[in-house]
Amino acid sequence: MTQKDKKLAYRIYLYLGALFITSLVVSNLIFQKFFYWNPFGDLTVFGVSLFEISVGILPYPITFLITDLISEMYGRKKANQIVTAGIFASLFSMSIILVAEAAPAIASSPINDATFTQVFALSPIAVLASMIAYLFAQYVDIAIYHFWKHLTKGKYLWLRNNFSTFLSQFIDTFTVVGLLCVFEVLPWNLFFGLVVSGFLFKVFIAAMDTPFLYFFVYIMRKRFKLAIGEEIDLDI
């Protein structure tokens, strides 16, 4: 690979990392709003309407698509580095919110202290729960992805993409909903319903992102002239 190609590959890696971190941080900030989306009619699971979910779940599947793409094109080490950077960014964003929460609003402020607290007060708890779940889910996703990649010798991209994401999404959903119930952000009677509903939604989205993964992998392999299973080496 020429130096020019390596610089381009590095820029793509940075942009993918920026999209990943933005999706992760935003999902933690907007999680308190819930919406209902159900194309299958009025179905309920364990007392919760199917796909009665937090808007925070919307950008979250993007993070798994990006880590799978980075895993495929740049390798396990670079994927883990992005995950670690995402954890740091989320914790840093919460520290900023805590400082903003401590600063008293002036009388003419468009947003008063009560409104700010109502919107952001639970964010640190959500991030703690999300980060614990996130640590398990993302590292499991990357490990399983590379296990299947090695086992299939770089073939069957759809297999490793979906198998790794399905399991990691279940771990993430089960852990984050459980911790939010432990911290009394959510009532326990909603636990099973939210786990099933959230997991099914994530599986649905993960299945939909497979064509996008194939498309981006095809474009990058063609641009950088890579064989199936070959990875871009960014290390100096």
C-alpha positions as YAML, in Angstrom:
chain: A
units: angstrom
residues:
- id: 1
  name: MET
  ca: [0.00, 0.00, 0.00]
- id: 2
  name: THR
  ca: [1.36, 3.42, -0.97]
- id: 3
  name: GLN
  ca: [1.81, 6.22, 1.55]
- id: 4
  name: LYS
  ca: [-1.06, 8.10, -0.10]
- id: 5
  name: ASP
  ca: [-3.38, 5.11, 0.30]
- id: 6
  name: LYS
  ca: [-2.35, 4.67, 3.92]
- id: 7
  name: LYS
  ca: [-3.17, 8.32, 4.66]
- id: 8
  name: LEU
  ca: [-6.59, 7.90, 3.06]
- id: 9
  name: ALA
  ca: [-7.23, 4.70, 5.02]
- id: 10
  name: TYR
  ca: [-6.25, 6.50, 8.21]
- id: 11
  name: ARG
  ca: [-8.65, 9.39, 7.49]
- id: 12
  name: ILE
  ca: [-11.47, 6.92, 6.88]
- id: 13
  name: TYR
  ca: [-10.65, 5.25, 10.20]
- id: 14
  name: LEU
  ca: [-10.81, 8.62, 11.98]
- id: 15
  name: TYR
  ca: [-14.18, 9.49, 10.44]
- id: 16
  name: LEU
  ca: [-15.58, 6.07, 11.34]
- id: 17
  name: GLY
  ca: [-14.32, 6.62, 14.87]
- id: 18
  name: ALA
  ca: [-16.00, 10.04, 14.99]
- id: 19
  name: LEU
  ca: [-19.34, 8.55, 13.86]
- id: 20
  name: PHE
  ca: [-18.99, 5.77, 16.42]
- id: 21
  name: ILE
  ca: [-18.26, 8.09, 19.34]
- id: 22
  name: THR
  ca: [-21.00, 10.55, 18.36]
- id: 23
  name: SER
  ca: [-23.59, 7.76, 18.12]
- id: 24
  name: LEU
  ca: [-22.57, 6.37, 21.49]
- id: 25
  name: VAL
  ca: [-22.53, 9.70, 23.36]
- id: 26
  name: VAL
  ca: [-25.83, 10.88, 21.85]
- id: 27
  name: SER
  ca: [-27.58, 7.60, 22.71]
- id: 28
  name: ASN
  ca: [-26.68, 8.18, 26.37]
- id: 29
  name: LEU
  ca: [-27.98, 11.76, 26.32]
- id: 30
  name: ILE
  ca: [-31.40, 11.16, 24.75]
- id: 31
  name: PHE
  ca: [-32.36, 7.85, 26.37]
- id: 32
  name: GLN
  ca: [-35.16, 9.26, 28.60]
- id: 33
  name: LYS
  ca: [-37.57, 9.78, 25.71]
- id: 34
  name: PHE
  ca: [-39.54, 6.67, 24.68]
- id: 35
  name: PHE
  ca: [-41.54, 6.06, 21.53]
- id: 36
  name: TYR
  ca: [-43.71, 3.33, 20.08]
- id: 37
  name: TRP
  ca: [-42.93, 1.67, 16.75]
- id: 38
  name: ASN
  ca: [-44.61, -1.58, 15.85]
- id: 39
  name: PRO
  ca: [-45.27, -2.64, 12.25]
- id: 40
  name: PHE
  ca: [-46.74, -5.93, 13.47]
- id: 41
  name: GLY
  ca: [-49.83, -4.54, 15.17]
- id: 42
  name: ASP
  ca: [-50.68, -4.06, 18.83]
- id: 43
  name: LEU
  ca: [-48.56, -6.79, 20.42]
- id: 44
  name: THR
  ca: [-47.30, -6.91, 23.99]
- id: 45
  name: VAL
  ca: [-44.55, -8.93, 25.68]
- id: 46
  name: PHE
  ca: [-44.52, -9.25, 29.49]
- id: 47
  name: GLY
  ca: [-46.79, -6.23, 29.81]
- id: 48
  name: VAL
  ca: [-44.76, -3.97, 27.50]
- id: 49
  name: SER
  ca: [-45.89, -3.00, 24.03]
- id: 50
  name: LEU
  ca: [-43.57, -4.58, 21.49]
- id: 51
  name: PHE
  ca: [-41.07, -1.99, 20.27]
- id: 52
  name: GLU
  ca: [-41.98, 0.49, 23.01]
- id: 53
  name: ILE
  ca: [-38.41, 1.66, 23.22]
- id: 54
  name: SER
  ca: [-36.10, 4.52, 24.11]
- id: 55
  name: VAL
  ca: [-34.94, 6.88, 21.36]
- id: 56
  name: GLY
  ca: [-31.46, 6.20, 22.70]
- id: 57
  name: ILE
  ca: [-31.59, 2.86, 20.94]
- id: 58
  name: LEU
  ca: [-31.78, 4.51, 17.51]
- id: 59
  name: PRO
  ca: [-28.09, 5.47, 17.09]
- id: 60
  name: TYR
  ca: [-26.78, 2.52, 19.10]
- id: 61
  name: PRO
  ca: [-26.92, -0.16, 16.36]
- id: 62
  name: ILE
  ca: [-24.76, 2.15, 14.25]
- id: 63
  name: THR
  ca: [-21.93, 1.55, 16.70]
- id: 64
  name: PHE
  ca: [-22.02, -2.20, 16.04]
- id: 65
  name: LEU
  ca: [-22.07, -1.68, 12.27]
- id: 66
  name: ILE
  ca: [-19.02, 0.57, 12.56]
- id: 67
  name: THR
  ca: [-17.06, -1.80, 14.82]
- id: 68
  name: ASP
  ca: [-17.82, -4.67, 12.45]
- id: 69
  name: LEU
  ca: [-16.60, -2.58, 9.51]
- id: 70
  name: ILE
  ca: [-13.44, -1.56, 11.37]
- id: 71
  name: SER
  ca: [-12.91, -5.16, 12.47]
- id: 72
  name: GLU
  ca: [-13.21, -6.35, 8.89]
- id: 73
  name: MET
  ca: [-10.99, -3.71, 7.29]
- id: 74
  name: TYR
  ca: [-8.56, -2.67, 10.04]
- id: 75
  name: GLY
  ca: [-8.43, -5.62, 12.42]
- id: 76
  name: ARG
  ca: [-9.30, -6.41, 16.02]
- id: 77
  name: LYS
  ca: [-6.76, -4.05, 17.60]
- id: 78
  name: LYS
  ca: [-8.15, -0.95, 15.84]
- id: 79
  name: ALA
  ca: [-11.73, -1.95, 16.66]
- id: 80
  name: ASN
  ca: [-10.87, -2.28, 20.35]
- id: 81
  name: GLN
  ca: [-9.16, 1.12, 20.28]
- id: 82
  name: ILE
  ca: [-12.36, 2.74, 19.02]
- id: 83
  name: VAL
  ca: [-14.37, 1.04, 21.76]
- id: 84
  name: THR
  ca: [-11.97, 2.33, 24.41]
- id: 85
  name: ALA
  ca: [-12.13, 5.84, 22.95]
- id: 86
  name: GLY
  ca: [-15.94, 5.65, 23.07]
- id: 87
  name: ILE
  ca: [-15.87, 4.80, 26.77]
- id: 88
  name: PHE
  ca: [-13.58, 7.76, 27.48]
- id: 89
  name: ALA
  ca: [-15.77, 10.12, 25.43]
- id: 90
  name: SER
  ca: [-18.95, 9.03, 27.22]
- id: 91
  name: LEU
  ca: [-17.47, 9.45, 30.69]
- id: 92
  name: PHE
  ca: [-15.99, 12.82, 29.73]
- id: 93
  name: SER
  ca: [-19.34, 14.04, 28.39]
- id: 94
  name: MET
  ca: [-20.99, 13.06, 31.67]
- id: 95
  name: SER
  ca: [-18.41, 15.00, 33.67]
- id: 96
  name: ILE
  ca: [-19.29, 18.09, 31.61]
- id: 97
  name: ILE
  ca: [-23.00, 17.55, 32.35]
- id: 98
  name: LEU
  ca: [-22.28, 17.24, 36.08]
- id: 99
  name: VAL
  ca: [-20.39, 20.55, 36.02]
- id: 100
  name: ALA
  ca: [-23.22, 22.17, 34.05]
- id: 101
  name: GLU
  ca: [-25.73, 20.78, 36.57]
- id: 102
  name: ALA
  ca: [-23.80, 22.35, 39.45]
- id: 103
  name: ALA
  ca: [-23.75, 25.81, 37.82]
- id: 104
  name: PRO
  ca: [-26.90, 27.73, 38.92]
- id: 105
  name: ALA
  ca: [-29.04, 29.19, 36.15]
- id: 106
  name: ILE
  ca: [-29.59, 32.95, 36.08]
- id: 107
  name: ALA
  ca: [-33.09, 34.42, 36.16]
- id: 108
  name: SER
  ca: [-33.10, 35.21, 32.42]
- id: 109
  name: SER
  ca: [-31.84, 31.76, 31.38]
- id: 110
  name: PRO
  ca: [-34.13, 30.15, 28.74]
- id: 111
  name: ILE
  ca: [-33.64, 26.82, 30.55]
- id: 112
  name: ASN
  ca: [-33.95, 26.88, 34.33]
- id: 113
  name: ASP
  ca: [-32.32, 24.50, 36.81]
- id: 114
  name: ALA
  ca: [-35.44, 22.35, 37.21]
- id: 115
  name: THR
  ca: [-35.81, 21.74, 33.47]
- id: 116
  name: PHE
  ca: [-32.11, 21.02, 33.02]
- id: 117
  name: THR
  ca: [-32.16, 18.58, 35.93]
- id: 118
  name: GLN
  ca: [-35.27, 16.85, 34.59]
- id: 119
  name: VAL
  ca: [-33.63, 16.25, 31.22]
- id: 120
  name: PHE
  ca: [-30.05, 15.44, 32.25]
- id: 121
  name: ALA
  ca: [-30.10, 14.37, 35.92]
- id: 122
  name: LEU
  ca: [-30.39, 10.65, 35.10]
- id: 123
  name: SER
  ca: [-27.74, 10.73, 32.39]
- id: 124
  name: PRO
  ca: [-24.79, 9.83, 34.69]
- id: 125
  name: ILE
  ca: [-26.71, 6.79, 35.96]
- id: 126
  name: ALA
  ca: [-27.63, 5.84, 32.42]
- id: 127
  name: VAL
  ca: [-24.02, 6.17, 31.30]
- id: 128
  name: LEU
  ca: [-22.77, 4.01, 34.16]
- id: 129
  name: ALA
  ca: [-25.29, 1.31, 33.24]
- id: 130
  name: SER
  ca: [-24.62, 1.76, 29.55]
- id: 131
  name: MET
  ca: [-20.86, 1.63, 29.96]
- id: 132
  name: ILE
  ca: [-20.94, -1.64, 31.91]
- id: 133
  name: ALA
  ca: [-23.23, -3.17, 29.31]
- id: 134
  name: TYR
  ca: [-21.22, -1.57, 26.53]
- id: 135
  name: LEU
  ca: [-17.93, -3.03, 27.78]
- id: 136
  name: PHE
  ca: [-19.37, -6.55, 27.74]
- id: 137
  name: ALA
  ca: [-21.25, -6.18, 24.46]
- id: 138
  name: GLN
  ca: [-18.71, -4.44, 22.25]
- id: 139
  name: TYR
  ca: [-15.70, -6.52, 23.26]
- id: 140
  name: VAL
  ca: [-17.78, -9.69, 22.92]
- id: 141
  name: ASP
  ca: [-18.94, -8.50, 19.49]
- id: 142
  name: ILE
  ca: [-15.37, -7.93, 18.30]
- id: 143
  name: ALA
  ca: [-14.09, -11.20, 19.77]
- id: 144
  name: ILE
  ca: [-16.88, -13.28, 18.20]
- id: 145
  name: TYR
  ca: [-16.53, -11.44, 14.89]
- id: 146
  name: HIS
  ca: [-12.85, -12.33, 14.63]
- id: 147
  name: PHE
  ca: [-13.48, -15.89, 15.81]
- id: 148
  name: TRP
  ca: [-15.84, -16.44, 12.86]
- id: 149
  name: LYS
  ca: [-13.58, -14.52, 10.50]
- id: 150
  name: HIS
  ca: [-10.68, -16.82, 11.37]
- id: 151
  name: LEU
  ca: [-12.85, -19.94, 11.26]
- id: 152
  name: THR
  ca: [-14.29, -19.12, 7.82]
- id: 153
  name: LYS
  ca: [-10.95, -17.78, 6.48]
- id: 154
  name: GLY
  ca: [-12.47, -14.39, 5.73]
- id: 155
  name: LYS
  ca: [-15.53, -15.75, 3.89]
- id: 156
  name: TYR
  ca: [-19.24, -15.51, 4.78]
- id: 157
  name: LEU
  ca: [-19.25, -11.89, 5.94]
- id: 158
  name: TRP
  ca: [-23.00, -12.06, 6.70]
- id: 159
  name: LEU
  ca: [-22.41, -14.91, 9.16]
- id: 160
  name: ARG
  ca: [-19.90, -13.17, 11.40]
- id: 161
  name: ASN
  ca: [-21.68, -9.82, 11.14]
- id: 162
  name: ASN
  ca: [-25.03, -11.18, 12.32]
- id: 163
  name: PHE
  ca: [-23.87, -13.85, 14.78]
- id: 164
  name: SER
  ca: [-21.55, -11.47, 16.61]
- id: 165
  name: THR
  ca: [-24.10, -8.64, 16.67]
- id: 166
  name: PHE
  ca: [-27.07, -10.75, 17.78]
- id: 167
  name: LEU
  ca: [-25.28, -12.14, 20.83]
- id: 168
  name: SER
  ca: [-23.64, -8.86, 21.80]
- id: 169
  name: GLN
  ca: [-26.91, -6.95, 21.42]
- id: 170
  name: PHE
  ca: [-28.65, -9.39, 23.77]
- id: 171
  name: ILE
  ca: [-25.87, -8.96, 26.33]
- id: 172
  name: ASP
  ca: [-26.10, -5.19, 25.99]
- id: 173
  name: THR
  ca: [-29.90, -5.03, 26.26]
- id: 174
  name: PHE
  ca: [-30.13, -7.46, 29.19]
- id: 175
  name: THR
  ca: [-27.36, -5.72, 31.14]
- id: 176
  name: VAL
  ca: [-28.36, -2.11, 30.60]
- id: 177
  name: VAL
  ca: [-32.08, -2.67, 31.33]
- id: 178
  name: GLY
  ca: [-31.16, -4.72, 34.41]
- id: 179
  name: LEU
  ca: [-28.85, -2.03, 35.77]
- id: 180
  name: LEU
  ca: [-31.41, 0.72, 35.12]
- id: 181
  name: CYS
  ca: [-33.89, -1.32, 37.17]
- id: 182
  name: VAL
  ca: [-31.31, -1.83, 39.92]
- id: 183
  name: PHE
  ca: [-30.71, 1.94, 40.04]
- id: 184
  name: GLU
  ca: [-34.51, 2.45, 40.13]
- id: 185
  name: VAL
  ca: [-34.53, 4.44, 36.89]
- id: 186
  name: LEU
  ca: [-37.00, 1.86, 35.52]
- id: 187
  name: PRO
  ca: [-39.48, -0.35, 37.43]
- id: 188
  name: TRP
  ca: [-38.73, -4.08, 37.60]
- id: 189
  name: ASN
  ca: [-42.13, -5.03, 36.18]
- id: 190
  name: LEU
  ca: [-40.95, -3.65, 32.82]
- id: 191
  name: PHE
  ca: [-37.66, -5.60, 32.80]
- id: 192
  name: PHE
  ca: [-38.54, -8.63, 30.66]
- id: 193
  name: GLY
  ca: [-40.73, -6.65, 28.29]
- id: 194
  name: LEU
  ca: [-38.06, -4.02, 27.65]
- id: 195
  name: VAL
  ca: [-35.34, -6.67, 27.22]
- id: 196
  name: VAL
  ca: [-37.37, -8.64, 24.66]
- id: 197
  name: SER
  ca: [-38.63, -5.54, 22.88]
- id: 198
  name: GLY
  ca: [-35.21, -3.86, 22.77]
- id: 199
  name: PHE
  ca: [-33.42, -7.01, 21.65]
- id: 200
  name: LEU
  ca: [-35.89, -7.78, 18.86]
- id: 201
  name: PHE
  ca: [-35.62, -4.21, 17.60]
- id: 202
  name: LYS
  ca: [-31.81, -4.37, 17.61]
- id: 203
  name: VAL
  ca: [-31.85, -7.74, 15.81]
- id: 204
  name: PHE
  ca: [-34.18, -6.27, 13.19]
- id: 205
  name: ILE
  ca: [-31.87, -3.29, 12.66]
- id: 206
  name: ALA
  ca: [-28.74, -5.50, 12.67]
- id: 207
  name: ALA
  ca: [-30.21, -7.69, 9.93]
- id: 208
  name: MET
  ca: [-30.97, -4.58, 7.90]
- id: 209
  name: ASP
  ca: [-27.42, -3.23, 8.19]
- id: 210
  name: THR
  ca: [-25.83, -6.34, 6.59]
- id: 211
  name: PRO
  ca: [-26.22, -5.02, 3.00]
- id: 212
  name: PHE
  ca: [-24.62, -1.74, 4.07]
- id: 213
  name: LEU
  ca: [-21.66, -3.64, 5.57]
- id: 214
  name: TYR
  ca: [-21.24, -5.60, 2.33]
- id: 215
  name: PHE
  ca: [-21.38, -2.38, 0.33]
- id: 216
  name: PHE
  ca: [-18.77, -0.52, 2.40]
- id: 217
  name: VAL
  ca: [-16.46, -3.55, 2.57]
- id: 218
  name: TYR
  ca: [-16.72, -3.96, -1.20]
- id: 219
  name: ILE
  ca: [-15.87, -0.29, -1.81]
- id: 220
  name: MET
  ca: [-12.88, -0.37, 0.53]
- id: 221
  name: ARG
  ca: [-11.51, -3.65, -0.77]
- id: 222
  name: LYS
  ca: [-11.74, -2.36, -4.31]
- id: 223
  name: ARG
  ca: [-10.16, 1.01, -3.46]
- id: 224
  name: PHE
  ca: [-7.25, -0.45, -1.49]
- id: 225
  name: LYS
  ca: [-6.91, -3.62, -3.61]
- id: 226
  name: LEU
  ca: [-7.40, -6.04, -0.69]
- id: 227
  name: ALA
  ca: [-8.01, -9.76, -0.91]
- id: 228
  name: ILE
  ca: [-10.84, -11.41, 1.05]
- id: 229
  name: GLY
  ca: [-9.84, -11.47, 4.72]
- id: 230
  name: GLU
  ca: [-6.95, -9.06, 4.21]
- id: 231
  name: GLU
  ca: [-6.76, -6.09, 6.61]
- id: 232
  name: ILE
  ca: [-5.34, -2.58, 6.33]
- id: 233
  name: ASP
  ca: [-2.27, -2.12, 8.51]
- id: 234
  name: LEU
  ca: [-2.19, 1.40, 9.98]
- id: 235
  name: ASP
  ca: [0.63, 0.75, 12.43]
- id: 236
  name: ILE
  ca: [3.77, 2.74, 11.80]
...
